[in-house]
Amino acid sequence: MEEKKLILVIVPPIALATEFIEKLSNAFTVLTASSEEEGYQILIRSTTDIAAVLLDLNLAQESNYSFVENMSMDKLFTSIPIIALSPNLPNPESVECLAHGFSELLTPPNEWKLLEKRINNAIRAKDSLTFNEIVRMLQQLPSNIFWKDTEGRYVFMTHYWRHIKQDDPHWTLRGKTDIEIRKDKHNARIAMEADKKILATGQGTDYVIEENYEGVQEFLQLIKRPTYDEKGNINGIIALINDVTKQQLLELELDKRSKTDSLTGLLNKGATEELIRMMLLNYYKDNKDSSKCALMMIDVDKFKTVNDTLGHAKGDKVLTAVSGIIKNTFKGMDVAGRIGGDEFMVFLRDIEKPENAMHLAESIEKNTNRLILDEDLRTYVSVSIGISMFPEHGKTFDELYRSADKALYYAKNHGRAYWKLYTPELENE
């Protein structure tokens, strides 16, 4: 059973008032006061509970509407409508009360059902005004706040963020869903799925989405919670949107730095191995025996001699140049990293046959041989490369690493500036 609304009735103690209050009690919980002073004290004690104040018009006129004006100026009472009660039919003087802050004037004759409806309408109208005032206040905040109904339709939003379709200046999102207003349909579907879960479980959610609009990358944090009606039923979703682009980009940059080799810009040893292990685990778990991958170990020949003869600055230049060739050779989902001083590792995904890996190794080796370290000395750079194939030469990172390392060792011991694909015969080398 719905709980009755609490109203305060301020009328002088007369028999007619007693009968009126008794009938009101059928539809409302009624507090009574016989004077404006007494009513004001009750109001202060029960502000958050009182839905409406019914005030005798004669009492209000005797005080020159001071009670009504005091309520109108006090923000604590903004949401409470004040309804004038008069035992007489309306006339120009009584109607004037509406100009002094009254929301409604109740005069005879009145059916009780109609009276109840008029009181509830006054309460709802005041609630609506308060709601709009709150929205205006929230618009002063940088955060974007919105509310949706149980159908996932927008009721209001404090700011129209720029990812919303709004070509028409008279356009409104009210009554529309994410899929109707969002240009990014992927994020629209994420939002709608999150809303469905909240409405079904009553559990709020927090998440971050990435928006790329008109060449600008943004990250938005959404904090969503269910809202409830007077009966405790979910009646919508209230949400807060914060722009967390700066924080998110900083976190991404810090994460990138923790996984990136500062000299070459490639992944560092830990990140390279972790990513390759994860990829191999997914391949092996899914039994993709028809899929081929390759692990490639690349070593700069005689790098110590370069450092000792030409200096570390020249050595860094060599590593940077070799890493540039690697970056330009491998793209997409391939993994490339620097795993030691002069050692690099590349993991090739989804190659059709070993010849593809061998062709790429040959390309790296030839391009590296064309690098001139020093114009005066005409010193050239070279690399040695070892290759192992998944799944023929191993299904785990450690197995592939061992096979590729064997092939690399063979290449370095047979003249360098050379690449070698692992074969079982290398176990005897």
C-alpha positions in Angstrom: 0.0 0.0 0.0 1.4 3.4 -1.0 2.4 5.6 2.0 0.3 8.7 2.4 1.9 12.1 1.8 2.4 14.2 4.9 0.8 17.7 4.7 0.6 20.6 7.2 -2.7 22.3 7.6 -2.7 25.8 9.3 -6.2 26.8 10.2 -7.9 28.5 13.2 -9.7 26.0 15.6 -13.2 26.1 14.3 -15.7 23.3 13.8 -15.6 23.6 10.0 -11.8 23.1 10.1 -12.1 20.0 12.2 -14.4 18.4 9.7 -12.2 19.5 6.8 -9.1 17.9 8.4 -10.9 14.6 9.1 -11.8 14.3 5.5 -8.3 15.2 4.4 -7.0 12.4 6.6 -8.6 9.8 4.3 -6.0 10.7 1.6 -3.1 12.3 3.5 -1.3 12.2 6.8 -2.2 15.5 8.4 -0.3 17.7 10.8 -2.2 20.7 12.2 -1.4 24.1 13.6 -3.8 26.9 14.7 -1.4 29.8 13.9 1.3 30.7 11.4 3.9 30.7 14.2 3.0 27.2 15.4 3.0 26.0 11.8 6.4 27.5 11.1 7.9 25.6 14.1 6.4 22.3 12.8 7.7 23.1 9.3 11.3 23.5 10.6 11.1 20.2 12.5 9.7 18.2 9.6 10.9 20.1 6.5 12.1 17.0 4.6 8.8 15.1 5.2 6.1 17.6 4.5 4.8 17.5 0.9 2.5 20.6 1.1 1.3 23.3 3.4 -2.4 24.3 3.4 -2.8 27.7 5.0 -6.0 29.6 5.9 -6.3 32.6 3.6 -7.6 34.9 6.3 -4.5 34.1 8.5 -2.2 34.8 5.6 -3.9 38.2 4.8 -3.8 39.2 8.5 0.0 38.8 8.5 0.2 40.5 5.1 1.4 37.2 3.6 4.6 37.2 5.7 4.5 33.4 6.3 4.2 32.7 2.6 7.0 35.2 1.7 9.3 33.8 4.4 8.8 30.3 2.9 9.4 31.6 -0.6 12.7 33.1 0.4 14.0 30.1 2.4 15.7 27.5 0.1 14.9 24.8 2.7 11.2 25.1 1.7 11.7 25.5 -2.1 10.0 22.1 -2.9 7.0 22.6 -0.7 3.9 24.1 -2.3 1.7 26.5 -0.2 -2.0 26.1 -0.9 -4.5 28.8 0.2 -7.8 27.7 1.9 -10.8 29.9 1.8 -14.4 29.1 3.0 -15.7 31.6 0.4 -16.1 31.5 -3.3 -13.1 33.0 -5.2 -13.1 36.8 -5.8 -10.5 39.2 -7.1 -9.1 39.8 -3.6 -8.7 36.1 -2.8 -7.2 35.3 -6.2 -4.5 38.0 -5.5 -3.0 35.5 -3.1 -1.4 33.6 -6.0 0.8 36.7 -6.7 2.2 36.4 -3.1 3.6 32.9 -3.5 0.6 30.5 -3.1 0.6 27.6 -5.6 -3.2 27.0 -5.5 -6.4 28.4 -4.0 -9.0 25.9 -2.7 -12.5 27.2 -2.3 -16.0 25.6 -2.1 -17.8 23.8 -3.6 -15.3 20.9 -4.0 -15.7 17.2 -4.4 -13.3 15.4 -2.2 -11.8 13.4 -5.0 -11.2 16.7 -7.0 -9.8 18.3 -3.9 -7.3 15.5 -3.4 -6.3 15.7 -7.0 -5.8 19.4 -6.9 -3.5 19.1 -3.9 -1.5 16.3 -5.5 -1.2 18.3 -8.7 0.1 21.3 -6.8 2.7 19.0 -5.2 3.8 17.5 -8.6 4.0 21.0 -10.1 6.2 22.2 -7.3 8.4 19.1 -7.6 8.8 19.8 -11.3 9.9 23.4 -10.7 12.4 22.2 -8.1 13.7 19.6 -10.5 14.3 22.2 -13.2 16.0 24.5 -10.6 18.3 21.6 -9.7 19.1 20.9 -13.3 20.0 24.6 -13.8 22.3 24.4 -10.7 23.9 21.2 -12.0 24.7 22.9 -15.3 27.2 25.1 -13.5 29.4 22.0 -12.8 32.0 20.8 -15.3 30.7 17.2 -15.0 27.9 16.1 -17.2 24.9 14.6 -15.3 22.0 12.9 -16.9 19.0 10.8 -16.0 17.3 8.0 -18.0 14.0 6.2 -17.5 13.5 2.4 -17.3 13.3 2.2 -21.1 16.8 3.7 -21.4 15.4 7.0 -22.8 17.0 10.3 -21.7 14.9 12.5 -19.4 17.5 15.3 -19.1 21.2 16.0 -19.5 23.0 19.0 -18.0 25.3 19.4 -21.0 25.1 18.1 -24.6 28.5 16.7 -25.1 29.9 17.0 -28.6 29.5 13.3 -29.6 25.7 13.7 -29.7 23.9 14.3 -33.0 22.3 17.8 -32.8 22.2 19.5 -36.2 18.8 21.1 -35.5 19.1 23.9 -32.9 15.6 22.9 -31.6 16.7 19.2 -31.3 16.4 17.6 -27.9 17.6 14.2 -26.6 14.6 13.9 -24.3 12.8 10.6 -25.0 15.7 9.2 -27.1 18.0 6.3 -26.5 21.8 6.1 -27.0 21.6 4.3 -30.2 19.4 7.1 -31.6 21.7 10.0 -30.6 25.2 8.7 -30.4 27.4 8.9 -33.5 29.6 6.1 -32.1 27.3 3.1 -32.3 29.8 0.8 -30.6 29.9 3.0 -27.4 26.1 3.4 -27.7 25.7 -0.3 -27.5 28.1 -0.5 -24.5 26.0 2.2 -22.7 22.7 0.4 -23.4 24.0 -3.0 -22.2 25.3 -1.4 -19.0 21.9 0.2 -18.4 20.0 -3.1 -18.9 22.2 -4.7 -16.3 21.6 -1.9 -13.8 17.9 -2.0 -14.3 17.9 -5.8 -13.9 20.2 -6.1 -10.9 19.9 -2.8 -9.1 23.7 -2.7 -9.1 25.5 0.5 -10.3 28.5 0.5 -12.5 31.6 2.6 -13.3 33.5 2.4 -16.6 35.6 4.4 -19.0 35.0 4.7 -22.8 37.3 6.1 -25.5 35.8 8.6 -28.0 37.6 9.5 -31.2 35.6 12.3 -32.8 36.8 14.8 -35.5 40.4 13.8 -34.9 40.3 14.3 -31.1 40.8 11.4 -28.7 38.9 11.6 -25.4 38.3 9.3 -22.5 35.0 9.6 -20.5 34.3 8.1 -17.2 30.7 7.1 -16.6 29.4 6.5 -13.1 25.9 5.1 -13.2 23.5 4.3 -10.3 19.8 3.2 -10.2 17.1 5.6 -8.9 14.0 4.5 -7.0 10.4 5.7 -6.6 8.4 6.1 -3.4 7.5 2.4 -3.5 11.2 1.3 -3.8 10.9 0.3 -7.4 13.7 1.3 -9.9 12.4 4.2 -12.0 15.6 5.1 -13.9 19.3 5.6 -13.9 21.2 8.7 -12.8 24.7 9.0 -14.2 27.8 11.3 -14.0 30.2 11.8 -16.9 33.7 13.0 -16.2 36.3 13.9 -18.7 39.3 11.8 -17.7 41.3 12.3 -20.9 44.4 13.8 -19.2 44.6 11.2 -16.5 44.0 8.4 -18.9 46.6 9.6 -21.4 49.1 10.0 -18.6 48.4 6.4 -17.4 48.8 5.1 -21.0 52.0 7.0 -21.4 53.4 5.7 -18.1 52.3 2.2 -19.0 53.9 2.6 -22.4 57.2 3.8 -20.8 57.2 0.9 -18.5 57.0 -1.5 -21.5 59.1 0.4 -24.0 62.8 0.5 -24.6 63.7 4.2 -24.3 66.4 4.2 -27.0 64.7 2.3 -29.8 61.0 2.8 -29.0 60.5 -1.0 -29.3 59.0 -3.1 -26.5 61.4 -3.9 -23.8 62.4 -7.4 -22.9 59.7 -8.0 -20.2 56.9 -6.7 -22.3 58.1 -8.6 -25.4 58.2 -11.9 -23.7 54.9 -11.4 -21.8 53.0 -10.5 -25.0 54.5 -13.4 -27.0 53.7 -15.9 -24.2 50.1 -14.6 -24.1 49.7 -15.0 -27.8 51.2 -18.5 -27.9 48.9 -19.5 -25.0 45.9 -18.4 -27.0 47.0 -20.3 -30.1 47.8 -23.4 -28.2 44.6 -23.3 -26.1 42.5 -23.0 -29.2 44.4 -25.8 -31.0 45.1 -23.7 -34.0 47.6 -26.2 -35.4 46.8 -24.9 -38.9 48.0 -21.5 -37.9 51.8 -20.8 -38.3 53.8 -18.3 -36.3 57.5 -17.5 -36.3 59.9 -16.3 -33.6 62.9 -14.4 -34.9 66.1 -13.6 -32.9 68.2 -10.8 -34.4 71.7 -9.9 -33.2 73.9 -7.0 -34.4 77.3 -8.4 -35.5 80.4 -7.2 -33.8 78.5 -4.7 -31.8 81.1 -4.6 -29.0 83.7 -3.7 -31.6 81.5 -0.8 -32.8 81.1 0.5 -29.2 84.8 0.1 -28.4 86.1 1.6 -31.7 83.6 4.3 -32.5 82.1 5.0 -29.1 78.8 4.4 -27.4 77.1 7.3 -29.2 77.8 5.6 -32.5 76.7 2.3 -31.0 73.3 3.9 -30.0 73.0 5.2 -33.5 73.4 1.7 -34.9 70.8 0.3 -32.5 68.4 3.1 -33.4 68.9 2.5 -37.2 68.4 -1.3 -36.9 65.3 -0.8 -34.8 64.0 1.5 -37.5 64.4 -1.2 -40.1 62.6 -3.7 -37.8 59.7 -1.3 -37.3 59.3 -0.7 -41.1 59.5 -4.4 -41.8 56.9 -5.7 -39.3 53.4 -4.2 -38.9 50.0 -5.0 -37.6 49.8 -7.7 -34.9 53.5 -8.7 -35.1 55.5 -8.1 -31.9 59.0 -6.5 -32.0 61.2 -5.8 -29.0 64.7 -5.1 -27.9 65.7 -7.9 -25.4 69.3 -7.0 -24.7 72.1 -4.7 -25.6 72.3 -5.6 -29.3 69.6 -8.3 -29.4 66.2 -7.9 -30.9 63.2 -10.3 -31.0 60.3 -10.5 -33.4 57.2 -12.7 -33.3 55.3 -13.0 -36.6 51.7 -14.0 -36.4 49.6 -15.8 -38.9 52.1 -16.5 -41.7 51.2 -19.0 -44.3 54.6 -20.8 -44.6 58.2 -20.6 -43.3 59.3 -19.0 -46.6 57.5 -15.8 -45.6 59.5 -15.5 -42.4 62.7 -16.3 -44.3 61.9 -13.6 -46.9 61.4 -11.0 -44.1 64.7 -12.1 -42.4 66.5 -11.7 -45.7 65.0 -8.2 -46.2 66.2 -7.1 -42.7 69.6 -8.5 -43.3 70.1 -6.8 -46.7 68.7 -3.5 -45.5 71.0 -3.5 -42.5 74.0 -4.2 -44.7 73.3 -1.0 -46.5 73.6 1.1 -43.3 76.9 3.1 -43.3 78.1 3.7 -39.8 80.8 6.2 -40.6 81.4 8.0 -43.9 85.1 8.2 -43.4 85.7 4.6 -42.4 83.0 3.2 -44.7 82.1 0.8 -41.9 79.0 -1.3 -42.6 76.6 -2.8 -40.1 75.3 -6.4 -40.3 73.0 -8.7 -38.4 72.6 -12.4 -37.8 69.1 -13.9 -37.5 67.8 -17.2 -36.2 64.2 -18.3 -36.9 61.9 -20.9 -35.4 58.4 -21.9 -36.4 55.2 -22.6 -34.4 54.2 -25.3 -34.0 56.9 -27.3 -35.7 59.8 -26.1 -33.6 57.9 -25.5 -30.3 54.5 -24.6 -28.9 55.7 -22.6 -26.0 57.8 -19.4 -25.8 60.7 -21.3 -24.1 60.7 -24.0 -26.8 60.6 -21.5 -29.7 63.2 -19.3 -28.0 65.6 -22.3 -27.7 65.1 -23.3 -31.3 65.6 -19.7 -32.6 68.6 -19.3 -30.4 70.1 -22.4 -31.9 69.6 -21.1 -35.4 71.1 -17.7 -34.4 74.2 -19.4 -32.9 74.6 -21.3 -36.2 74.4 -18.1 -38.3 76.9 -16.2 -36.2 79.3 -19.2 -36.4 79.1 -19.4 -40.1 80.2 -16.0 -41.2 77.5 -13.7 -39.7 75.4 -11.3 -41.9 73.3 -14.4 -42.4 69.9 -15.8 -41.4 69.1 -19.4 -40.5 65.8 -21.4 -40.1 66.0 -23.9 -37.3 66.2 -27.6 -38.3 66.7 -30.6 -36.0 70.2 -31.1 -37.4 71.3 -28.0 -35.5 71.1 -29.9 -32.3 74.4 -31.5 -33.3 76.2 -28.2 -34.0 
